[in-house]
Amino acid sequence: MATYPLMPKATAAWLVDNTALTFDQIAEFCNLHPLEVQALADGEVNSGIMGTSPILAGEITADEISRCEKNTNARLKMLKNDLPKPRARSKGPRYTPVTKRAEKPNAILYLIKKYPELADVQVARLVGSTKPTVDGIRNKTYAALSTLKPVDPVTIGLCTADELEKAVKKAERRTERETGKASAAAPSVDEQDNDGDKTPNSASSV
């Protein structure tokens, strides 16, 4: 499996400024397109980017750079890193910056108003809040309800558009199932008429 610098563009910027490597060599090492490297060199993109030395980062040696500078066909080789790779966390609460935590109730109000079909647990999971908080806002028992203003959680980074779309589709499927069950359980008009026909006539002739 190929490995690349932790900060590819910053590394590419440093290599452009501090070495005689070709754009192709830098692009392959940093997993970028040669045109991206050229744009970095010309200052057309990320003009304010600060270069990061891959030597100081332990990703390559000065000797390796020197070897490739002498041969334009040579390819830079990353140093082996024995550190374990971080594992992606698929479930569990996500960290929310302090500056965004105050926006959670506003995001809950937005979701409840725009997507009322979402269950409390879904709303809580999307914004990283709790079910009691969602319930309080939905039922208007939340203490600071009058101060809330609806805010889209996607625009402030509390959840992604993809996560919201999946949650809404799941809620819609649940609603359809519940509606279908309710329709199946309710007696039809014909059944009601038949039941009426079966009612015995209580009147008797004298």
ChimeraX commands (.cxc) that place a marker at each C-alpha (Angstrom):
marker #1 position 0.00,0.00,0.00 radius 0.5
marker #1 position 1.44,3.38,-1.05 radius 0.5
marker #1 position 2.04,5.99,1.63 radius 0.5
marker #1 position 2.23,9.73,1.17 radius 0.5
marker #1 position 3.18,12.77,3.26 radius 0.5
marker #1 position 0.78,13.76,6.00 radius 0.5
marker #1 position 0.41,17.26,4.51 radius 0.5
marker #1 position 0.89,16.77,0.76 radius 0.5
marker #1 position 0.46,20.36,-0.45 radius 0.5
marker #1 position 2.59,21.86,2.31 radius 0.5
marker #1 position 5.26,19.24,1.58 radius 0.5
marker #1 position 5.07,19.93,-2.15 radius 0.5
marker #1 position 5.45,23.67,-1.52 radius 0.5
marker #1 position 8.58,23.03,0.56 radius 0.5
marker #1 position 10.09,20.72,-2.07 radius 0.5
marker #1 position 9.42,23.29,-4.81 radius 0.5
marker #1 position 11.18,26.03,-2.84 radius 0.5
marker #1 position 14.05,24.03,-1.42 radius 0.5
marker #1 position 15.02,21.37,-3.97 radius 0.5
marker #1 position 15.77,20.91,-7.66 radius 0.5
marker #1 position 13.27,18.07,-8.02 radius 0.5
marker #1 position 10.97,18.06,-11.05 radius 0.5
marker #1 position 7.25,18.71,-10.78 radius 0.5
marker #1 position 6.62,15.09,-11.74 radius 0.5
marker #1 position 8.86,13.79,-8.95 radius 0.5
marker #1 position 7.21,16.03,-6.37 radius 0.5
marker #1 position 3.73,15.21,-7.65 radius 0.5
marker #1 position 4.25,11.47,-7.40 radius 0.5
marker #1 position 5.77,11.70,-3.93 radius 0.5
marker #1 position 2.93,13.91,-2.62 radius 0.5
marker #1 position 0.13,12.13,-4.51 radius 0.5
marker #1 position -0.75,15.29,-6.45 radius 0.5
marker #1 position -1.17,16.07,-10.14 radius 0.5
marker #1 position 1.87,17.70,-11.77 radius 0.5
marker #1 position -0.31,20.68,-12.72 radius 0.5
marker #1 position -1.18,21.16,-9.03 radius 0.5
marker #1 position 2.51,21.28,-8.20 radius 0.5
marker #1 position 3.13,23.75,-11.01 radius 0.5
marker #1 position 0.26,25.93,-9.76 radius 0.5
marker #1 position 1.80,25.87,-6.28 radius 0.5
marker #1 position 5.15,26.89,-7.75 radius 0.5
marker #1 position 3.55,29.75,-9.71 radius 0.5
marker #1 position 1.57,30.92,-6.70 radius 0.5
marker #1 position -1.73,30.44,-8.51 radius 0.5
marker #1 position -3.23,28.33,-5.70 radius 0.5
marker #1 position -2.66,28.26,-1.94 radius 0.5
marker #1 position -0.35,31.26,-2.19 radius 0.5
marker #1 position -0.35,31.63,1.58 radius 0.5
marker #1 position 0.51,28.01,2.30 radius 0.5
marker #1 position 3.47,27.41,4.59 radius 0.5
marker #1 position 5.84,24.72,3.41 radius 0.5
marker #1 position 6.52,21.72,5.63 radius 0.5
marker #1 position 9.84,19.90,5.51 radius 0.5
marker #1 position 9.41,16.16,4.94 radius 0.5
marker #1 position 12.93,15.72,6.32 radius 0.5
marker #1 position 11.98,17.20,9.71 radius 0.5
marker #1 position 8.74,15.25,9.59 radius 0.5
marker #1 position 10.72,12.02,9.25 radius 0.5
marker #1 position 9.12,11.17,5.92 radius 0.5
marker #1 position 12.28,11.26,3.79 radius 0.5
marker #1 position 16.03,11.83,4.10 radius 0.5
marker #1 position 18.18,14.59,2.59 radius 0.5
marker #1 position 20.24,11.89,0.86 radius 0.5
marker #1 position 17.12,10.55,-0.84 radius 0.5
marker #1 position 16.26,14.01,-2.14 radius 0.5
marker #1 position 19.83,14.48,-3.36 radius 0.5
marker #1 position 19.74,11.12,-5.16 radius 0.5
marker #1 position 16.58,12.07,-7.06 radius 0.5
marker #1 position 17.85,15.55,-7.88 radius 0.5
marker #1 position 20.70,13.92,-9.81 radius 0.5
marker #1 position 18.36,11.66,-11.75 radius 0.5
marker #1 position 15.04,13.06,-13.00 radius 0.5
marker #1 position 13.78,9.56,-13.68 radius 0.5
marker #1 position 14.30,8.49,-10.06 radius 0.5
marker #1 position 11.36,8.40,-7.68 radius 0.5
marker #1 position 11.42,9.51,-4.07 radius 0.5
marker #1 position 10.88,6.78,-1.51 radius 0.5
marker #1 position 9.13,7.42,1.79 radius 0.5
marker #1 position 10.80,6.32,5.01 radius 0.5
marker #1 position 9.04,3.46,6.74 radius 0.5
marker #1 position 6.98,4.56,9.69 radius 0.5
marker #1 position 6.50,2.00,12.43 radius 0.5
marker #1 position 3.85,4.03,14.22 radius 0.5
marker #1 position 0.42,2.35,14.15 radius 0.5
marker #1 position -2.13,4.04,11.91 radius 0.5
marker #1 position -5.09,5.60,13.69 radius 0.5
marker #1 position -8.27,3.59,13.38 radius 0.5
marker #1 position -11.37,5.25,12.04 radius 0.5
marker #1 position -14.13,5.53,14.62 radius 0.5
marker #1 position -17.39,4.54,13.00 radius 0.5
marker #1 position -19.72,5.06,15.94 radius 0.5
marker #1 position -19.91,7.05,19.12 radius 0.5
marker #1 position -20.26,10.77,19.85 radius 0.5
marker #1 position -18.16,13.10,17.73 radius 0.5
marker #1 position -16.14,15.90,19.27 radius 0.5
marker #1 position -17.77,19.30,18.85 radius 0.5
marker #1 position -15.72,22.50,19.24 radius 0.5
marker #1 position -16.79,24.69,22.16 radius 0.5
marker #1 position -17.80,27.48,19.77 radius 0.5
marker #1 position -20.37,25.21,18.13 radius 0.5
marker #1 position -21.86,23.59,21.22 radius 0.5
marker #1 position -24.14,26.54,21.88 radius 0.5
marker #1 position -25.60,26.07,18.39 radius 0.5
marker #1 position -26.85,22.54,19.07 radius 0.5
marker #1 position -30.31,23.57,20.39 radius 0.5
marker #1 position -30.74,25.89,17.38 radius 0.5
marker #1 position -29.84,23.02,15.06 radius 0.5
marker #1 position -32.33,20.75,16.84 radius 0.5
marker #1 position -35.08,23.33,16.34 radius 0.5
marker #1 position -34.20,23.56,12.64 radius 0.5
marker #1 position -34.38,19.78,12.15 radius 0.5
marker #1 position -37.66,19.46,14.05 radius 0.5
marker #1 position -39.28,22.19,11.97 radius 0.5
marker #1 position -37.93,21.14,8.57 radius 0.5
marker #1 position -37.93,17.36,9.05 radius 0.5
marker #1 position -40.64,16.54,11.64 radius 0.5
marker #1 position -40.51,12.89,10.59 radius 0.5
marker #1 position -37.07,12.49,12.18 radius 0.5
marker #1 position -37.16,10.58,15.47 radius 0.5
marker #1 position -35.74,12.23,18.59 radius 0.5
marker #1 position -32.86,9.76,18.66 radius 0.5
marker #1 position -31.99,10.58,15.04 radius 0.5
marker #1 position -31.94,14.32,15.71 radius 0.5
marker #1 position -29.82,13.80,18.81 radius 0.5
marker #1 position -27.32,11.67,16.89 radius 0.5
marker #1 position -27.05,14.16,14.02 radius 0.5
marker #1 position -26.18,17.17,16.18 radius 0.5
marker #1 position -24.43,15.30,19.01 radius 0.5
marker #1 position -27.04,16.12,21.65 radius 0.5
marker #1 position -29.30,14.07,23.94 radius 0.5
marker #1 position -32.78,12.66,23.46 radius 0.5
marker #1 position -34.27,14.55,26.47 radius 0.5
marker #1 position -33.04,17.84,24.99 radius 0.5
marker #1 position -34.64,17.05,21.63 radius 0.5
marker #1 position -37.87,16.01,23.35 radius 0.5
marker #1 position -37.94,19.24,25.37 radius 0.5
marker #1 position -37.54,21.40,22.27 radius 0.5
marker #1 position -40.10,19.39,20.28 radius 0.5
marker #1 position -42.69,19.58,23.09 radius 0.5
marker #1 position -41.83,23.20,23.93 radius 0.5
marker #1 position -40.71,22.44,27.48 radius 0.5
marker #1 position -37.08,23.47,26.87 radius 0.5
marker #1 position -36.13,26.22,29.34 radius 0.5
marker #1 position -34.51,28.55,26.80 radius 0.5
marker #1 position -36.92,27.83,23.94 radius 0.5
marker #1 position -37.76,31.52,23.37 radius 0.5
marker #1 position -34.11,32.33,22.65 radius 0.5
marker #1 position -33.62,29.66,19.97 radius 0.5
marker #1 position -33.26,30.42,16.27 radius 0.5
marker #1 position -33.28,27.60,13.66 radius 0.5
marker #1 position -29.81,26.94,12.24 radius 0.5
marker #1 position -28.97,24.34,9.59 radius 0.5
marker #1 position -26.59,21.83,11.27 radius 0.5
marker #1 position -24.88,21.13,7.95 radius 0.5
marker #1 position -23.82,24.74,7.42 radius 0.5
marker #1 position -22.20,24.93,10.85 radius 0.5
marker #1 position -20.51,21.55,10.61 radius 0.5
marker #1 position -22.46,19.57,13.21 radius 0.5
marker #1 position -23.26,16.91,10.61 radius 0.5
marker #1 position -22.71,16.31,6.91 radius 0.5
marker #1 position -25.30,16.63,4.16 radius 0.5
marker #1 position -24.88,12.92,3.46 radius 0.5
marker #1 position -25.61,11.99,7.10 radius 0.5
marker #1 position -28.70,14.21,7.12 radius 0.5
marker #1 position -29.98,12.79,3.84 radius 0.5
marker #1 position -29.58,9.20,5.06 radius 0.5
marker #1 position -31.39,10.00,8.32 radius 0.5
marker #1 position -34.30,11.65,6.50 radius 0.5
marker #1 position -34.68,8.72,4.08 radius 0.5
marker #1 position -34.66,6.28,7.01 radius 0.5
marker #1 position -37.32,8.32,8.78 radius 0.5
marker #1 position -39.46,8.43,5.63 radius 0.5
marker #1 position -39.27,4.65,5.26 radius 0.5
marker #1 position -40.29,4.23,8.90 radius 0.5
marker #1 position -43.24,6.59,8.41 radius 0.5
marker #1 position -44.35,4.69,5.31 radius 0.5
marker #1 position -44.22,1.39,7.20 radius 0.5
marker #1 position -46.23,2.80,10.08 radius 0.5
marker #1 position -48.80,4.28,7.69 radius 0.5
marker #1 position -49.08,0.95,5.89 radius 0.5
marker #1 position -49.66,-0.94,9.14 radius 0.5
marker #1 position -52.31,1.54,10.23 radius 0.5
marker #1 position -54.13,1.19,6.90 radius 0.5
marker #1 position -54.04,-2.61,7.13 radius 0.5
marker #1 position -55.41,-2.60,10.66 radius 0.5
marker #1 position -58.29,-0.21,9.93 radius 0.5
marker #1 position -61.52,-1.89,8.67 radius 0.5
marker #1 position -62.57,-1.01,5.16 radius 0.5
marker #1 position -65.90,0.66,4.29 radius 0.5
marker #1 position -67.20,-2.62,2.85 radius 0.5
marker #1 position -66.36,-4.46,6.06 radius 0.5
marker #1 position -68.20,-1.83,8.08 radius 0.5
marker #1 position -71.24,-2.16,5.83 radius 0.5
marker #1 position -71.18,-5.95,6.16 radius 0.5
marker #1 position -71.00,-5.66,9.93 radius 0.5
marker #1 position -74.05,-3.41,9.81 radius 0.5
marker #1 position -75.95,-5.98,7.76 radius 0.5
marker #1 position -75.27,-8.64,10.38 radius 0.5
marker #1 position -76.84,-6.59,13.20 radius 0.5
marker #1 position -79.97,-8.47,14.30 radius 0.5
marker #1 position -83.28,-6.66,14.05 radius 0.5
marker #1 position -84.35,-6.10,17.61 radius 0.5
marker #1 position -87.85,-5.02,16.64 radius 0.5
marker #1 position -90.47,-7.79,16.98 radius 0.5
marker #1 position -93.93,-7.85,15.67 radius 0.5
marker #1 position -96.76,-7.90,18.20 radius 0.5
marker link #1:1,2 radius 0.2
marker link #1:2,3 radius 0.2
marker link #1:3,4 radius 0.2
marker link #1:4,5 radius 0.2
marker link #1:5,6 radius 0.2
marker link #1:6,7 radius 0.2
marker link #1:7,8 radius 0.2
marker link #1:8,9 radius 0.2
marker link #1:9,10 radius 0.2
marker link #1:10,11 radius 0.2
marker link #1:11,12 radius 0.2
marker link #1:12,13 radius 0.2
marker link #1:13,14 radius 0.2
marker link #1:14,15 radius 0.2
marker link #1:15,16 radius 0.2
marker link #1:16,17 radius 0.2
marker link #1:17,18 radius 0.2
marker link #1:18,19 radius 0.2
marker link #1:19,20 radius 0.2
marker link #1:20,21 radius 0.2
marker link #1:21,22 radius 0.2
marker link #1:22,23 radius 0.2
marker link #1:23,24 radius 0.2
marker link #1:24,25 radius 0.2
marker link #1:25,26 radius 0.2
marker link #1:26,27 radius 0.2
marker link #1:27,28 radius 0.2
marker link #1:28,29 radius 0.2
marker link #1:29,30 radius 0.2
marker link #1:30,31 radius 0.2
marker link #1:31,32 radius 0.2
marker link #1:32,33 radius 0.2
marker link #1:33,34 radius 0.2
marker link #1:34,35 radius 0.2
marker link #1:35,36 radius 0.2
marker link #1:36,37 radius 0.2
marker link #1:37,38 radius 0.2
marker link #1:38,39 radius 0.2
marker link #1:39,40 radius 0.2
marker link #1:40,41 radius 0.2
marker link #1:41,42 radius 0.2
marker link #1:42,43 radius 0.2
marker link #1:43,44 radius 0.2
marker link #1:44,45 radius 0.2
marker link #1:45,46 radius 0.2
marker link #1:46,47 radius 0.2
marker link #1:47,48 radius 0.2
marker link #1:48,49 radius 0.2
marker link #1:49,50 radius 0.2
marker link #1:50,51 radius 0.2
marker link #1:51,52 radius 0.2
marker link #1:52,53 radius 0.2
marker link #1:53,54 radius 0.2
marker link #1:54,55 radius 0.2
marker link #1:55,56 radius 0.2
marker link #1:56,57 radius 0.2
marker link #1:57,58 radius 0.2
marker link #1:58,59 radius 0.2
marker link #1:59,60 radius 0.2
marker link #1:60,61 radius 0.2
marker link #1:61,62 radius 0.2
marker link #1:62,63 radius 0.2
marker link #1:63,64 radius 0.2
marker link #1:64,65 radius 0.2
marker link #1:65,66 radius 0.2
marker link #1:66,67 radius 0.2
marker link #1:67,68 radius 0.2
marker link #1:68,69 radius 0.2
marker link #1:69,70 radius 0.2
marker link #1:70,71 radius 0.2
marker link #1:71,72 radius 0.2
marker link #1:72,73 radius 0.2
marker link #1:73,74 radius 0.2
marker link #1:74,75 radius 0.2
marker link #1:75,76 radius 0.2
marker link #1:76,77 radius 0.2
marker link #1:77,78 radius 0.2
marker link #1:78,79 radius 0.2
marker link #1:79,80 radius 0.2
marker link #1:80,81 radius 0.2
marker link #1:81,82 radius 0.2
marker link #1:82,83 radius 0.2
marker link #1:83,84 radius 0.2
marker link #1:84,85 radius 0.2
marker link #1:85,86 radius 0.2
marker link #1:86,87 radius 0.2
marker link #1:87,88 radius 0.2
marker link #1:88,89 radius 0.2
marker link #1:89,90 radius 0.2
marker link #1:90,91 radius 0.2
marker link #1:91,92 radius 0.2
marker link #1:92,93 radius 0.2
marker link #1:93,94 radius 0.2
marker link #1:94,95 radius 0.2
marker link #1:95,96 radius 0.2
marker link #1:96,97 radius 0.2
marker link #1:97,98 radius 0.2
marker link #1:98,99 radius 0.2
marker link #1:99,100 radius 0.2
marker link #1:100,101 radius 0.2
marker link #1:101,102 radius 0.2
marker link #1:102,103 radius 0.2
marker link #1:103,104 radius 0.2
marker link #1:104,105 radius 0.2
marker link #1:105,106 radius 0.2
marker link #1:106,107 radius 0.2
marker link #1:107,108 radius 0.2
marker link #1:108,109 radius 0.2
marker link #1:109,110 radius 0.2
marker link #1:110,111 radius 0.2
marker link #1:111,112 radius 0.2
marker link #1:112,113 radius 0.2
marker link #1:113,114 radius 0.2
marker link #1:114,115 radius 0.2
marker link #1:115,116 radius 0.2
marker link #1:116,117 radius 0.2
marker link #1:117,118 radius 0.2
marker link #1:118,119 radius 0.2
marker link #1:119,120 radius 0.2
marker link #1:120,121 radius 0.2
marker link #1:121,122 radius 0.2
marker link #1:122,123 radius 0.2
marker link #1:123,124 radius 0.2
marker link #1:124,125 radius 0.2
marker link #1:125,126 radius 0.2
marker link #1:126,127 radius 0.2
marker link #1:127,128 radius 0.2
marker link #1:128,129 radius 0.2
marker link #1:129,130 radius 0.2
marker link #1:130,131 radius 0.2
marker link #1:131,132 radius 0.2
marker link #1:132,133 radius 0.2
marker link #1:133,134 radius 0.2
marker link #1:134,135 radius 0.2
marker link #1:135,136 radius 0.2
marker link #1:136,137 radius 0.2
marker link #1:137,138 radius 0.2
marker link #1:138,139 radius 0.2
marker link #1:139,140 radius 0.2
marker link #1:140,141 radius 0.2
marker link #1:141,142 radius 0.2
marker link #1:142,143 radius 0.2
marker link #1:143,144 radius 0.2
marker link #1:144,145 radius 0.2
marker link #1:145,146 radius 0.2
marker link #1:146,147 radius 0.2
marker link #1:147,148 radius 0.2
marker link #1:148,149 radius 0.2
marker link #1:149,150 radius 0.2
marker link #1:150,151 radius 0.2
marker link #1:151,152 radius 0.2
marker link #1:152,153 radius 0.2
marker link #1:153,154 radius 0.2
marker link #1:154,155 radius 0.2
marker link #1:155,156 radius 0.2
marker link #1:156,157 radius 0.2
marker link #1:157,158 radius 0.2
marker link #1:158,159 radius 0.2
marker link #1:159,160 radius 0.2
marker link #1:160,161 radius 0.2
marker link #1:161,162 radius 0.2
marker link #1:162,163 radius 0.2
marker link #1:163,164 radius 0.2
marker link #1:164,165 radius 0.2
marker link #1:165,166 radius 0.2
marker link #1:166,167 radius 0.2
marker link #1:167,168 radius 0.2
marker link #1:168,169 radius 0.2
marker link #1:169,170 radius 0.2
marker link #1:170,171 radius 0.2
marker link #1:171,172 radius 0.2
marker link #1:172,173 radius 0.2
marker link #1:173,174 radius 0.2
marker link #1:174,175 radius 0.2
marker link #1:175,176 radius 0.2
marker link #1:176,177 radius 0.2
marker link #1:177,178 radius 0.2
marker link #1:178,179 radius 0.2
marker link #1:179,180 radius 0.2
marker link #1:180,181 radius 0.2
marker link #1:181,182 radius 0.2
marker link #1:182,183 radius 0.2
marker link #1:183,184 radius 0.2
marker link #1:184,185 radius 0.2
marker link #1:185,186 radius 0.2
marker link #1:186,187 radius 0.2
marker link #1:187,188 radius 0.2
marker link #1:188,189 radius 0.2
marker link #1:189,190 radius 0.2
marker link #1:190,191 radius 0.2
marker link #1:191,192 radius 0.2
marker link #1:192,193 radius 0.2
marker link #1:193,194 radius 0.2
marker link #1:194,195 radius 0.2
marker link #1:195,196 radius 0.2
marker link #1:196,197 radius 0.2
marker link #1:197,198 radius 0.2
marker link #1:198,199 radius 0.2
marker link #1:199,200 radius 0.2
marker link #1:200,201 radius 0.2
marker link #1:201,202 radius 0.2
marker link #1:202,203 radius 0.2
marker link #1:203,204 radius 0.2
marker link #1:204,205 radius 0.2
marker link #1:205,206 radius 0.2
view
